[in-house]
């Protein structure tokens, strides 16, 4: 069950990143000729910052873990 949840959340993260950055700067105002093709600026920027923060935390975790494993390998051998 944990693996299934992990795969779902991982896929959701990838899909959300694709959907968000695929339309890098959407229309922030509702257009008369395309009333459904717009996004509120606050919601969109919150999504971008949230994704950026998530990837920074993941990168920091991987970097710290890699550093710890490297130091353990070097110092303990």
Secondary structure as UniProt FT lines:
FT   HELIX           2..22
FT   TURN            35..36
FT   HELIX           41..75
//
